[in-house]
C-alpha cells in the first residue's frame, strides 16, 4: 500500500461509514462469491505470502478452483526461437513514483540500443565492445553480436492502478489515473484522461520495425523510439491508486479471459458484483500480443503488491470510509498464522476454542483501533494482522506465466491467452511456450543483496564474480540467487530477501521485513547494522529506522533509500513529499535532511526538505520471480549511484543489462 493515500481519501466516497455500520458487514466463510453475468468464482485463500495459510475465500463456492494443480497437464510446449519481442512495462503510478520513473527514463535509450543494435565483441569478450551503425550492419571481422538484434517489437505500458477493487477508495474523482484498469497508456501527463501521445496507428503501443515489414511501417530509428517510450513512461505519473496492484494489472491485460467492465458492491454489501466485458482491453491485447513472440514483462514498483481479490467481501481491505476499521484477528494469529484457528473474529469460529479478545465491552465483534489499522497499511502481513488474506495468491501469477490453462470468472478452466493464438484468422499459427516468457521486477530490495560479490565477499556491481568465478559484475542470475551468498551462513540469497513466506519465516535481511515499528539486526551481506531512530549513525542501505507518528494514516520502514537528483521542499500539501510535518510532530525520517546540519547520522529532528527517495520490501513480486527460475530477473529500485552516467552501475543499468544477458539465450 502507498504510504500516502490521500488521493484515495476523496470527499466523493461511495460507501459511507453510516451505511457500513448499519449493514454490519462481517467476514463470513459462508458468504456469497463474486457476482457476475457468468456466475461466481475465483481463487482460494492463501497466507500473507500468497503461498499457503488458511482462511479460504469469502465464498465456499470458489474454493473448487484452488484445487487446480500446477504442471503442463500433458501440454507439450513448442520448441522454437522467437524472432520478435512483445515488451510490456508495468509502471507503478502511486505517490512517490515520479523519481523512480525518471531513473527508468535515464536508461531507456541504452536498453533500446541493447535490444535493437547489440554490441559486437571479440570471441574472448575481453576487448571493449563495438556498436555498429544499426542492427542490420555487419560486425567487424573477428567479432560477433552478443545477441541477435530484435527487428520486430511491440512496446506497451500499463500502470498499477485498478481502482479500489470495489471499495470506496480510488473511484477516479480525484484523479483519472486512479482507475487505469490495465489499459495501454500513452498520455502526456497524469492529468490527461485519454491517450494523447503518438502510438502505432493509435493502438496505444509502439512498434519497432527495423525491416519495414509492418503495414504501415513502424519506427526504425532507435533514438526516436526511445524518446517516445520515455515520454510515455513520464506521462504515467504518480496520481494513481495507493492500493497498487501491479501483478493483477499485468494479469488483467495479458491473461484474464473475461476482464470485467464494471465493479460494484451488492446492495447488502455481502459481495462484489462484476459486470460486462472490457472489450477495449481485449482489443488492445489482441493487437499487442503476438502468439509467437518472446513476451518480456518489466515491472517497476517501490511497494509490495496489493492485488486484492475481486470477489466476496475482500474489497473491505481497501475500504477508506470514515471510521471503518477491520475486525480483530483471533489470538492464534499472533503466534502462528497457519494455525487452523487463525481467523478473523467475525468469521465462523466452529472447531476453535472461545477467544475472549473477539468480543468488545459491548458484546459486539471486536474491531481494531485506528492505530492498529491505518488505512494506508492494510496490505502487509494480512493473515497475522487480520486473520484473513485478502490478496490473490502469488501462485495465480506463476500459473499465468507458465501454464496453458487459467481459471475464468465462472470458475472454469479455459485456454491461457498468453499461450494461445488470439487471431486465428491471420497466417501466424505458431504459439509460444513458457520458455518464451520472461518477467523482470525492479522492486524494493537492497541492491547489495542481489549484486554479485567480489573476492572479499563485498557486493560489487562492477567486479563481482559470477558462478564461474569471472569478475563480470552485475546482478546475480537465477542459479546464483539459489546459491549461498559468500561469507554468510545463508542457504541462498532468497533466504535473505524472502525467508519462507509459506511458513511465515521472515527474511534474514531485516531490511526486507515489513514492519511499522523500528526493526533491528544486521544486513547479512554487508554486515551493516540497522540504526535505531534515537541513535547516532547511518546505514548505507536505508539510512535509519524512523518513528512513524501515531495517528498518521500509516507507513512502513524502508527496504532501501537513495539520494534524489534534486532536493525538494515539502512545506505545504504536496502529496509526493515525505517530509511534510504531521500533526506538528518533528520527523526523524531518513528521507529528510537533518535540521540545521548536513550530517545524516544526526539522530535529531529532520527538516521539511526531502533529499532521499524510498522503497518498501517488494516481497510478492520477488516471490513470483523466484518461482519462475531462470525466466525471472530481480533488481533493486534503489540505484547504486546516479552520479556517473558512463558507469555500468548507473541507475537501472545493472538490471537492464541483466535482462539483456538473459535475452541472449532466448532470442
C-alpha positions in Angstrom: 0.0 0.0 0.0 1.1 3.5 -0.6 2.3 5.4 2.5 0.3 8.3 1.2 -3.2 7.5 0.1 -4.7 11.0 0.5 -5.7 11.0 -3.1 -7.9 8.0 -2.4 -9.5 9.7 0.6 -11.7 11.8 -1.5 -14.9 13.5 -0.5 -16.7 11.5 -3.1 -16.8 8.3 -1.1 -19.4 5.9 -2.4 -19.9 3.9 0.8 -20.4 5.9 4.0 -19.4 4.9 7.4 -23.0 5.1 8.4 -24.1 2.5 5.8 -21.2 0.2 6.8 -22.2 0.3 10.4 -25.8 -0.1 9.6 -25.2 -3.2 7.5 -22.7 -4.6 10.0 -20.9 -6.3 7.1 -18.8 -9.1 8.7 -16.4 -11.6 7.3 -18.0 -14.9 6.7 -16.8 -18.1 5.1 -20.3 -18.8 4.2 -20.8 -15.6 2.3 -21.5 -15.4 -1.5 -18.7 -15.2 -4.0 -18.2 -12.5 -6.6 -21.3 -12.0 -8.7 -21.1 -11.5 -12.5 -23.0 -12.2 -15.6 -21.2 -15.5 -15.8 -21.7 -16.8 -12.3 -19.4 -16.9 -9.3 -15.9 -18.0 -8.9 -12.3 -17.1 -8.2 -9.3 -18.5 -6.4 -8.9 -19.9 -2.9 -7.3 -18.3 0.0 -3.6 -18.0 0.9 -1.3 -16.9 3.6 0.1 -13.3 3.5 2.7 -14.6 1.1 0.1 -16.0 -1.3 1.7 -19.4 -0.8 -0.2 -21.0 2.0 -2.1 -20.2 5.1 -5.8 -20.7 5.6 -9.0 -18.7 5.6 -10.3 -19.6 2.2 -12.2 -17.2 0.0 -15.2 -15.2 1.2 -17.1 -17.9 -0.7 -17.1 -21.6 -0.3 -18.2 -21.7 -3.9 -14.8 -20.5 -5.2 -12.7 -23.0 -3.4 -13.0 -25.6 -6.1 -10.6 -23.6 -8.3 -7.9 -23.7 -5.7 -7.6 -27.4 -6.3 -6.2 -26.9 -9.8 -2.7 -28.2 -9.7 0.3 -26.8 -11.4 2.1 -28.5 -14.3 1.6 -28.8 -18.0 -1.3 -31.2 -17.8 0.0 -33.1 -20.8 0.9 -30.0 -22.7 3.9 -30.2 -24.9 5.4 -26.7 -25.1 6.5 -25.8 -28.6 10.2 -25.6 -29.3 11.3 -22.6 -31.5 13.4 -19.5 -31.2 11.3 -16.3 -31.3 12.1 -13.7 -33.9 10.1 -10.9 -32.3 9.6 -9.4 -28.9 6.5 -8.1 -27.1 7.6 -5.9 -24.3 5.1 -4.8 -21.6 6.2 -2.2 -19.0 4.1 -2.3 -15.8 4.8 1.0 -14.0 3.6 1.8 -10.5 1.9 5.2 -10.6 1.2 5.7 -6.9 2.5 8.7 -5.0 6.4 8.7 -4.7 7.0 7.0 -8.0 8.0 10.0 -10.2 11.6 9.8 -9.1 11.9 6.2 -10.0 10.2 6.7 -13.3 12.8 9.3 -14.1 15.6 6.9 -13.2 14.0 4.4 -15.6 13.9 7.0 -18.4 17.6 7.7 -18.0 18.5 4.2 -19.2 15.7 3.5 -21.8 17.9 4.6 -24.7 20.6 2.1 -23.6 18.0 -0.6 -23.2 16.5 0.0 -26.7 20.0 0.0 -28.2 20.8 -3.2 -26.4 17.7 -4.8 -27.9 17.9 -3.4 -31.4 21.6 -3.0 -32.0 23.6 -5.2 -29.6 27.4 -4.8 -29.3 29.8 -6.7 -31.3 32.6 -8.4 -29.2 35.6 -10.5 -29.9 35.4 -14.2 -29.0 37.2 -13.7 -25.7 34.8 -10.9 -24.7 37.8 -9.1 -23.2 38.2 -6.2 -25.6 35.6 -3.4 -25.4 32.5 -3.9 -27.5 31.7 -2.1 -30.6 28.3 -0.9 -31.6 27.7 -0.8 -35.4 25.7 1.9 -37.1 22.5 -0.2 -36.9 21.2 -3.6 -36.0 21.3 -4.6 -39.7 25.0 -3.7 -40.1 27.7 -6.4 -40.1 30.1 -6.7 -37.2 33.8 -6.1 -37.9 35.9 -9.1 -38.8 36.6 -11.3 -35.9 33.7 -10.1 -33.8 30.2 -11.4 -33.2 27.0 -9.8 -31.8 26.4 -10.6 -28.1 22.8 -11.4 -29.1 20.5 -11.4 -32.1 19.2 -7.9 -32.9 15.5 -7.5 -32.4 14.0 -6.5 -35.8 10.3 -6.5 -34.7 9.0 -5.4 -31.3 5.8 -4.2 -29.7 6.2 -2.0 -26.6 3.3 -1.2 -24.4 2.9 0.5 -21.0 0.3 -0.1 -18.3 0.1 1.2 -14.7 -0.6 -0.4 -11.3 -3.9 1.3 -10.8 -7.0 -0.9 -10.8 -9.1 1.4 -8.6 -10.4 0.4 -5.2 -11.3 -3.2 -6.2 -14.9 -2.4 -5.4 -14.3 -0.3 -2.2 -14.9 3.4 -1.9 -11.2 4.1 -2.4 -9.8 5.3 -5.7 -13.1 6.0 -7.5 -11.5 8.3 -10.0 -12.9 11.6 -8.8 -9.5 12.9 -7.5 -7.5 11.5 -10.5 -8.4 9.9 -13.7 -5.4 7.6 -13.3 -6.9 6.1 -10.1 -8.6 3.6 -12.4 -6.4 2.8 -15.4 -7.7 -0.8 -15.4 -4.6 -2.1 -17.2 -5.4 -0.3 -20.4 -2.5 0.7 -22.5 -1.2 4.2 -21.6 0.2 6.9 -23.8 -0.7 10.1 -22.1 1.5 13.2 -21.8 0.8 13.6 -18.1 -1.2 12.1 -15.2 -4.0 14.6 -15.5 -4.9 13.6 -19.1 -7.8 11.2 -19.2 -7.2 9.9 -22.8 -4.1 8.9 -24.6 -2.6 11.9 -26.4 0.9 10.7 -27.3 1.6 9.2 -30.6 1.5 5.4 -30.9 1.4 3.0 -33.8 -1.9 3.6 -35.6 -3.3 5.0 -32.3 -3.3 1.4 -30.9 -1.8 2.5 -27.6 1.6 0.8 -28.1 4.8 1.4 -30.1 6.2 -0.7 -32.9 9.9 -1.2 -33.6 10.0 -2.2 -37.3 13.6 -2.2 -38.4 12.9 -4.1 -41.7 9.7 -2.1 -42.5 7.7 -5.3 -42.5 4.6 -3.8 -40.9 1.9 -2.1 -43.0 2.2 0.8 -42.4 5.8 0.7 -41.3 6.6 1.3 -37.6 9.6 3.1 -36.0 13.0 2.3 -37.4 15.1 4.9 -35.6 16.1 3.6 -32.1 16.6 7.1 -30.8 13.1 8.2 -31.8 11.6 5.0 -30.4 13.4 5.5 -27.1 12.2 9.1 -26.9 8.6 8.1 -27.5 8.9 5.4 -24.8 10.5 7.8 -22.4 7.6 10.3 -22.9 5.0 7.5 -22.2 6.8 6.4 -19.0 6.9 10.0 -17.8 3.3 10.5 -18.5 2.2 7.6 -16.3 2.8 9.9 -13.4 2.1 9.3 -9.7 -1.5 10.2 -9.2 -2.7 6.5 -9.3 -4.4 4.5 -6.6 -2.4 3.9 -3.5 -3.6 0.3 -3.4 -1.3 -0.6 -6.2 -1.8 -3.9 -7.9 1.0 -4.3 -10.5 0.7 -8.2 -10.5 -3.0 -8.1 -11.1 -2.6 -5.4 -13.7 -0.4 -7.5 -15.9 -2.7 -10.4 -15.3 -5.7 -8.4 -16.4 -4.1 -7.1 -19.5 -2.4 -10.3 -20.7 -4.3 -13.2 -19.2 -7.8 -12.6 -17.7 -10.2 -14.4 -20.1 -13.1 -12.2 -19.1 -11.9 -8.8 -17.8 -14.9 -7.1 -16.2 -16.2 -3.7 -17.3 -17.7 -2.6 -14.1 -17.2 -3.5 -10.4 -19.5 -2.6 -7.5 -20.8 -3.8 -4.1 -24.1 -5.6 -3.9 -26.9 -3.7 -2.1 -26.4 -5.9 1.0 -22.6 -5.2 0.9 -22.1 -9.0 1.0 -20.2 -9.4 -2.2 -18.6 -7.8 -5.2 -20.6 -7.6 -8.4 -18.6 -7.8 -11.6 -20.4 -6.8 -14.8 -19.9 -6.7 -18.5 -16.8 -7.3 -20.5 -13.9 -4.9 -21.1 -13.9 -5.1 -24.9 -11.4 -2.2 -25.2 -8.8 -4.2 -23.2 -9.5 -7.4 -25.2 -8.9 -5.5 -28.4 -5.7 -3.9 -27.1 -4.5 -7.4 -26.0 -5.3 -8.9 -29.4 -3.4 -6.2 -31.3 -0.4 -6.1 -28.9 0.3 -9.8 -28.1 1.6 -11.9 -30.9 1.3 -15.7 -30.3 4.9 -16.5 -31.2 6.8 -13.5 -29.7 9.1 -13.6 -26.8 7.0 -11.9 -24.1 9.0 -9.7 -21.8 7.3 -8.1 -18.8 9.3 -5.4 -16.9 7.7 -4.2 -13.7 8.7 -1.1 -11.8 7.3 -0.7 -8.3 8.5 0.7 -5.0 6.0 -1.1 -2.8 4.7 -4.6 -2.2 2.0 -5.7 -4.5 -1.6 -5.2 -3.2 -3.7 -7.2 -5.7 -6.9 -7.5 -3.7 -9.2 -10.4 -4.7 -12.2 -9.0 -6.5 -14.8 -11.4 -5.0 -16.9 -11.6 -1.9 -16.1 -9.1 0.7 -12.4 -8.8 0.0 -13.0 -5.1 -1.0 -13.0 -4.3 2.7 -9.2 -4.4 2.7 -9.3 -1.1 0.7 -12.3 0.4 2.4 -11.5 4.0 3.4 -14.9 5.2 4.5 -14.5 7.4 7.6 -14.4 5.4 10.8 -14.3 2.0 9.2 -11.8 -0.4 10.9 -11.2 -4.1 10.4 -12.4 -6.7 12.9 -9.7 -8.2 15.1 -8.0 -11.5 14.4 -8.1 -14.4 16.8 -5.2 -14.6 19.2 -3.7 -17.7 17.4 -2.7 -15.4 14.5 -0.1 -13.6 16.6 2.0 -16.7 17.1 1.1 -18.9 14.1 -0.8 -17.5 11.1 -1.0 -21.1 9.7 -3.0 -22.3 12.7 -6.4 -23.6 11.6 -8.0 -21.3 14.1 -6.2 -18.2 12.9 -9.3 -16.4 11.6 -10.9 -13.0 11.7 -13.1 -12.6 14.7 -16.1 -12.0 12.5 -15.7 -15.3 10.7 -17.3 -18.6 11.8 -15.4 -20.0 14.8 -16.5 -23.6 14.5 -13.9 -26.0 15.9 -12.0 -23.4 17.7 -12.0 -22.5 21.4 -13.7 -19.4 22.7 -11.4 -16.3 22.2 -12.4 -13.5 24.6 -10.4 -11.0 22.6 -13.0 -11.3 19.8 -15.7 -9.5 21.8 -15.6 -5.9 22.9 -17.1 -4.4 26.1 -20.5 -4.0 24.4 -20.7 -7.7 23.4 -20.0 -6.9 19.7 -17.3 -8.4 17.5 -14.2 -6.5 18.4 -12.6 -4.2 15.9 -9.0 -2.9 15.6 -8.2 0.7 16.6 -7.2 3.4 14.2 -3.5 3.0 15.4 -3.7 -0.8 14.8 -5.4 -0.5 11.4 -4.3 2.6 9.5 -6.0 2.7 6.1 -2.7 3.2 4.2 -1.2 0.0 5.6 -3.7 -2.8 5.0 -1.8 -4.9 2.5 1.1 -6.3 4.6 1.2 -9.4 6.8 -2.6 -9.7 6.5 -3.1 -13.2 7.9 -1.3 -12.3 11.2 -2.9 -8.8 11.5 -6.4 -9.6 10.3 -6.8 -13.4 10.4 -7.5 -13.4 6.7 -5.6 -12.9 3.4 -7.5 -10.5 1.1 -5.0 -10.8 -1.8 -4.8 -13.1 -4.8 -2.2 -15.8 -4.1 1.2 -15.3 -5.9 0.6 -18.8 -7.5 -2.1 -17.2 -9.6 0.6 -15.2 -11.5 3.1 -18.1 -11.6 0.5 -20.2 -13.3 -0.4 -17.3 -15.7 3.2 -17.2 -17.0 3.7 -21.0 -17.1 0.6 -23.0 -17.8 -1.8 -23.4 -20.8 -5.0 -23.1 -18.7 -6.3 -20.4 -16.4 -9.4 -20.1 -14.3 -12.2 -17.9 -15.8 -14.6 -15.7 -13.8 -17.1 -18.5 -13.8 -14.5 -20.9 -12.3 -13.9 -22.9 -15.5 -10.5 -23.9 -16.9 -10.0 -22.1 -20.2 -7.1 -21.5 -22.5 -4.5 -19.1 -21.3 -4.3 -16.1 -23.8 -0.5 -16.0 -23.3 -0.2 -19.4 -24.8 -3.0 -19.1 -27.4 -3.4 -17.7 -30.9 -5.6 -14.6 -30.3 -6.1 -14.0 -34.0 -6.7 -17.4 -35.7 -7.6 -15.7 -39.0 -4.1 -14.5 -39.7 -1.3 -16.7 -41.1 0.6 -16.9 -37.8 -0.3 -20.1 -36.1 2.8 -20.8 -34.0 2.2 -20.2 -30.3 4.8 -19.6 -27.5 5.7 -21.9 -24.6 6.7 -21.0 -21.0 10.3 -20.7 -22.1 9.3 -17.7 -24.3 8.1 -15.7 -21.3 10.3 -13.5 -19.0 9.4 -11.5 -16.0 11.6 -8.7 -14.5 10.9 -6.9 -11.2 12.6 -3.7 -10.4 11.4 -3.5 -6.8 12.1 -2.7 -3.2 15.1 -4.7 -2.2 18.7 -3.6 -1.4 20.8 -3.8 -4.5 23.6 -5.1 -2.1 21.5 -8.3 -1.6 21.2 -9.0 -5.3 24.7 -7.9 -6.6 27.4 -10.4 -7.4 30.1 -10.4 -4.7 33.8 -9.8 -5.2 36.6 -12.0 -3.8 36.3 -10.2 -0.5 32.6 -11.1 -0.3 31.5 -7.5 -0.9 28.6 -6.6 -3.1 30.2 -5.3 -6.3 28.2 -4.3 -9.4 31.5 -3.6 -11.3 33.7 -6.5 -10.4 31.6 -9.1 -8.7 32.2 -12.8 -9.5 29.7 -14.8 -11.4 29.1 -18.5 -10.8 32.2 -19.3 -12.9 34.5 -17.0 -10.9 34.7 -14.4 -13.6 34.8 -10.7 -12.4 31.9 -9.6 -14.6 30.0 -7.5 -12.0 26.3 -7.0 -12.3 23.4 -8.8 -10.6 23.1 -12.5 -9.7 21.2 -14.7 -12.1 18.7 -17.4 -11.1 21.4 -20.0 -10.4 23.5 -17.6 -8.3 20.4 -16.4 -6.3 19.8 -20.0 -5.4 23.4 -20.5 -4.1 24.6 -19.4 -0.6 25.9 -15.8 -0.6 29.7 -15.6 0.0 30.7 -15.1 3.6 27.3 -16.0 5.1 25.6 -19.0 6.6 22.5 -18.5 4.4 21.3 -21.3 2.2 20.6 -18.8 -0.6 20.0 -15.2 -1.4 16.3 -15.9 -1.4 16.6 -16.8 2.3 17.9 -13.2 2.8 15.3 -11.3 0.9 12.2 -13.6 1.3 12.7 -16.1 4.1 10.0 -18.8 3.9 6.7 -16.9 3.3 4.6 -20.1 3.2 5.6 -20.8 6.8 5.8 -17.2 7.9 9.5 -17.3 8.4 10.8 -13.8 8.0 13.6 -12.8 5.6 17.1 -13.0 7.1 17.8 -9.4 6.0 15.8 -7.3 8.5 15.5 -4.6 5.8 13.1 -6.9 4.0 10.8 -7.3 7.0 7.6 -5.4 6.6 7.1 -3.5 9.9 5.7 -0.2 11.2 7.9 -0.5 14.3 11.7 0.0 14.0 13.5 -3.2 13.2 16.9 -4.4 14.4 19.7 -6.6 13.2 22.4 -6.6 10.5 22.2 -6.9 6.8 23.6 -10.4 6.2 25.5 -9.5 3.1 27.2 -6.2 4.1 27.2 -6.7 7.9 25.8 -3.2 8.4 23.6 -2.8 11.4 20.2 -1.1 11.2 20.3 2.3 13.0 17.6 3.0 15.6 15.7 6.3 15.5 17.3 7.8 18.6 20.9 6.5 17.9 23.8 8.1 16.1 24.7 6.6 12.8 23.7 6.0 9.2 23.1 2.8 7.3 24.3 2.8 3.7 21.1 1.0 2.6 18.1 2.5 4.3 19.7 5.3 6.3 18.0 4.6 9.6 14.7 3.3 11.1 12.3 6.1 11.9 9.4 6.8 14.2 6.1 6.6 12.4 3.8 9.1 14.2 0.8 7.7 16.0 -2.4 8.8 14.4 -0.9 9.0 10.9 -2.6 7.2 8.0 0.2 4.6 8.2 3.6 3.9 6.9 6.3 1.1 7.0 10.0 1.1 7.5 12.0 1.2 4.3 13.9 -1.6 2.5 16.3 0.9 0.9 16.6 4.6 0.0 18.7 6.6 -2.5 19.6 10.3 -2.9 17.3 12.4 -5.0 18.8 14.2 -8.0 17.3 17.4 -6.7 16.1 18.2 -3.2 12.5 19.4 -2.8 10.8 21.4 -0.1 7.8 19.7 1.5 6.2 22.8 3.0 2.6 22.9 2.1 0.5 19.9 1.0 2.4 18.3 -1.8 1.3 14.7 -1.8 4.6 13.5 -3.4 6.6 14.8 -0.4 7.6 12.6 2.5 8.9 15.4 4.8 5.7 17.2 5.5 5.1 17.9 9.2 2.4 15.5 10.6 0.3 16.9 13.5 3.2 19.3 14.4 5.4 16.4 15.4 9.1 16.7 14.3 10.1 13.8 12.0 13.1 11.7 12.2 12.5 10.3 8.7 15.8 9.4 6.9 14.4 10.8 3.7 14.6 14.3 5.1 17.6 16.5 5.7 18.6 17.0 9.3 17.5 20.2 10.8 20.4 22.7 11.0 23.1 20.3 9.9 24.3 18.3 6.8 25.2 15.3 8.9 22.7 12.5 8.1 23.9 10.4 11.1 22.5 13.1 13.4 19.6 11.5 15.3 17.9 14.9 15.8 14.7 16.2 14.1 14.6 16.4 10.3 13.7 19.4 8.2 10.9 19.7 5.6 13.5 19.3 2.8 13.5 15.9 1.2 16.8 14.7 -0.2 16.2 10.9 -0.5 13.6 8.6 -2.2 12.3 5.4 -0.6 11.2 1.9 -1.4 9.4 -0.8 0.7 10.0 -4.6 0.6 8.7 -5.9 -2.7 8.0 -9.4 -1.3 5.2 -10.6 -3.6 7.0 -9.5 -6.7 10.1 -11.3 -5.6 8.2 -14.5 -4.8 6.9 -14.5 -8.4 10.5 -14.0 -9.7 11.8 -16.9 -7.6 9.0 -19.2 -8.8 10.0 -18.6 -12.4 13.6 -19.7 -12.0 15.8 -18.7 -14.9 12.9 -16.8 -16.5 12.7 -14.3 -13.6 15.1 -11.4 -13.2 15.3 -9.4 -10.0 16.7 -5.9 -9.5 16.5 -3.1 -6.9 14.5 0.1 -7.5 17.2 1.8 -5.3 20.0 2.5 -7.7 23.6 2.2 -6.5 24.6 5.6 -7.9 23.2 8.3 -10.1 26.4 10.4 -10.4 28.3 8.8 -13.2 26.2 8.1 -16.3 29.1 6.4 -18.0 29.4 3.6 -15.4 27.8 0.2 -15.7 26.3 0.6 -12.2 24.5 3.8 -13.1 20.8 3.9 -12.3 18.9 0.9 -13.5 21.6 -0.1 -16.0 22.5 -3.3 -13.9 19.0 -4.7 -14.0 18.5 -3.8 -17.7 21.9 -5.4 -18.5 20.7 -8.5 -16.6 17.6 -8.6 -18.8 19.7 -8.3 -21.9 22.0 -11.1 -20.8 19.0 -13.3 -20.2 17.7 -12.5 -23.6 21.0 -13.5 -25.2 20.0 -17.2 -24.6 16.3 -16.7 -25.6 16.5 -14.9 -29.0 
